[in-house]
């Protein structure tokens, strides 16, 4: 196990270093000049102002020098200063990242709590009404576009049944109850949309596992079907579900634009989009690097969890 953890940590560090290189050079290949956008009409009439601004921001340096300076900042935990607001990018990231992670964690918790039982029912009751109903619910979940599902939830729980706010954000420290009420609808939207994927993965994995020799042997020794599944099949069948949940959690971090816009949730994705429109290079770089870093950390955690669940994984990679 220690060797397995060391290999995974080394792979994570290499991946993070490559991600930093990709983020920096890809951003500088984007069309448009942030200095021209900042100065507006003054950029065309005052070349000296443009040159001064470029020197002040360090954009007049060779790309290799800029990369070295930026890499040194990142190593110290700094991401520069926003070209729009003049605020430290790290401060904005510290505010935004926990909000996005909270929304994703709540959505994935709902997806797992609903999807795993649905998958178990669909696997155990294949060909029966309960299994077919579970499969239909799963297909309906991941087939519904996320914005359509979000709008339906708003109509039901904010307009027809005025139980929850339709949008907004309240810090947990200010009002915990209001915070959780604002979180409920976007988390439900994320969870119900991903529930179908979890259910189908659980169904396929459990169906395959129930056909293994050790499960049949447990049944032959007198264990009931429910006990054999719970004791022997389920612990092995859950590993692929852990993997898909981890991959989804990492990929969702930068793809929550629709959810955050629909429910006015001030997370990382909305910050990235607004920075992209403004050509705010430091903020874009900070957001992308944060997304890459969190994705790599989640992947590392998933690998370690799979290694604990399935010892055969420790010899791979």
N, C-alpha and C positions, 0 to 999 in steps of 0.2 A: 504493500500500500504506500509506503513512503516514496518508493521509486516512481510509482504511478502519479502521485501528487507532484513530485518534482518535474516529471515530464510535462504534465499539464500546465504547471506554472511557467515553465520555460516557453512552451508554445504560446501561452497567453501574452507574455512579454514581447515575443517576436511579432505576434499579430498586432499588438498595440503600437509597436514601433512602425510597422508597415502602414498601419492605418493613419498614423500621424503624417507620414510622407505623402500618402495619397491625398489626405485632406488639404494639406498646404498647397501642393502643386496643382491640384484640380481646381481649387478656388481661384488661384491666380491665372488660370486659363479661361475663366469666365469673361464674356464680353462686358464692356462698360468700365468706366473709370470712377471710383468712389469720390475722388477729389472733385471731378467735374460735377457730380451730383450734389456734393455738399455746397459748392460755391454757386451753383446755378448759373444765372446769366453773367455773373461776374467772371466766370471761368473763361468766357470768350473775349472779354474786354480787358482782362488784367492777367497776362501771362506770369507776371512776377508773383502775384498772389497764389497762382497754381503751383509755381515752383516752390514757394515758401511752404505751402501746405503739404506738398509731397515730401519735402525735407523734414517737416515737423512730424509727419507720420512714418517716416523711414521708408517711404515707397520709392525714393530715388536711389536706394542702394541696390546692388546686384541681387538677383534672386537667391543666390547661395548665401549671401550675407543675411538677407532677411530670414531665410530658413534657419540659419544658425542662431540668430537672435530669438526667433520665435520658439525654437526648440528649447533654448535655455530658459525662457519664460515658462513654458509648459512644464519643464522639469521642476521648477519652483512652485508650481501650482497656480501660475498666472496665465491669463489668456489675452492680455492686452486691454485696450479701452475701446468702448463702442464709438464708432465714428458719428453716430446720430446723437447720442445722449451724453457722451463724455464719461459715462459710468464704467466702472470696472466690469468686464465681462464675467469674471468669476462670481461677482456678487449677484448678477442676474441669474446665472446658472444655479447658484445655491438656492435661490428662491424658486426657480421653475422646476428643477429636476424632481424634488420630492413630490410636487403636485402631480406630475405625470406618473411617477412610480406608484403613488398612492392609487391613482385611477386604474392603472394597469393591474396592480395587485388585487384590488377589489373586484375588478372584472374577471380576472383569471380565477379568483376564489369562487365566484358565482359559477363560472364555467365548469370548474372541477366538481363542485358540490352537486351540480345538476347533471353534468355530462357523464361522470363515472357511474352513478346508479342507472342512468338510462342505458349506458353501454352494457352493464351487467345484465339488466333485464332483457335487452335485445339479444344477447348471446345465450342466455339460459332459456329463453322462451322463443327460440327460433321456430318460425312457422305457425306460431300461435298469435292470438289477438294482441296480447300484451307486448310481445316482441315486435310485431308489425307496427303497433302504435308508437312504441319507443323509437323505432327507426324513422317513422314519419316525422315525429317531433324533432329528431336530430337533423334530418334533411331540411326541414323548414327553418331551423335555426341558422345553419350556415349558408342557406340559399338566399336569405333575406338581405338585401343591401343594407349596410349599417346605417345610412342616413334615413332610409325608409323606416327601419326598425326604431330609430331614435325619434322620428316624428310621430310614429304611432304611440310610443310610450308617452310622449309629451301630451298628445291628444287625450289619452286615457287617464293618466295620473295627474295631469296639471289642469286640464280643461273640463273633462267629464267628471272626474273624481278629483277635486282640488286638494290632493293630499301632499303633493310634492312641488317644489318650485321648478319651473320649466328651464331655468338657466341661472347662471351666477356662481359666485364663489365667495365663501365666508371663511376666513382663517379659523382653524380649529381652536386656537388660543382665545379668540374673541367670543365664539359661541359654538361649542362642540355639537349641539343638536342641530343648529342651522347648517353647520358644515357637513354633517352626515346626510342631511336632507338634500343638500345641493349635490352631494356625491352620488346619491342613490340612482338617479336616472341615467347619467352617463355610465356608471358602473354596470347597471343592468343591460344597457345597450351593448357594451363590450362583452359582457358575460353571456348573454343569450346568443349573440352572433357566433361566439367561439364554442359554445356548449356543444353544437352539432359535431364539430371537428373532434372534440374530446370523446364524445359518445361513440362516434364511428371508429375511432382508433381503439377505444376500449373494447368495443364489440369484436373487432377483427383480432386484436391481440388475445383476448380471453377465449375466443372460439378456437384459435390455434393452440393455445395452451391446454385447453380442456381435452384435446386429442393426444396429448403427450402420454408416454408410457407411465410416468410416475403418478399422474393423476388417475389413470385407469387402475393402477395398482392400489392406490389409496381407496378407490371405490370398491375394488375387489376384497379389500380387507374389512369392509363393513362400514366405512364412513359414508354418511349421507352426502347427496350431491351438493347441498349448501355448504356443509362442513368441508368437503374436499376442495370446493372452489375457494372458500374463504381462507383455508389453511395452506393450500398448496398452489392453486392456480393463480389466484389474485396477486400475491406478492411478485410473481414472475411476470404476469401480464401487465403490471402497472409501469414497468420500466420504459416501454415505448411512449406511454402517455406522459411520463415525466420529461422525456426528451422533447416531445412536440410542444408541451407547455413552455419549456425553457426557451426553445427557438422562437416561439410566438411572442413571448414576453420581450425578448430582445428586439425583434423586428417591429413590434408595435410601438416602441418608444418614439421612433421618428415618423410613424404613420398614423398618428392620432389627430391629424389636422382636422378632419371632418367632425370628429367627436368634440374636440375642443372648440371649434367654431360654432357648432350647433348648440352646445350647452354653455358657451362663454366661459370655458374652463382655462385659466391662464397657465398653460403648461409649456413644455419645451418645444413641441411641434409648432405652436402658434408663434413662439419667439423666432424659430428658424424661418418660418414663412415671411414674417414681417422684415426680418433682417435680409432675406434674399431679395425682396422687392426694393429695399433701400441700398443694396450693394454694400452692406455693412460687413466687410470681410472679417474683422476680428470676432464678431458675434457668430457669423456663419461657421467659422473655423472652430470656435468654442463649442457650439451646439453639435456639429458633426463629430468632433472628437469625443464629446461626452456620450453621444449615441453609440459610437464604435466601442468606447471603453466599457460602457455598461453592458452592451451586447456580449463583449468578450468575457466580462466577469460572470454574467449569467450563464454563458456557455461553459465556463470553467466550473461553476457550481453544479450545473447539470451533469457534467462528466464525473465529478466527484460523487454525486448522489447515485448515479448509475453504477459507479465502481463499488459503492457500498452495498447496493441492492443486488448486483450481479458480479461476483468475483471474476467471471470470465472476461469482463471488460478491462480489468487491470493489466492484462497482458497485451492489450492492443494499443496502438498509437505510440 
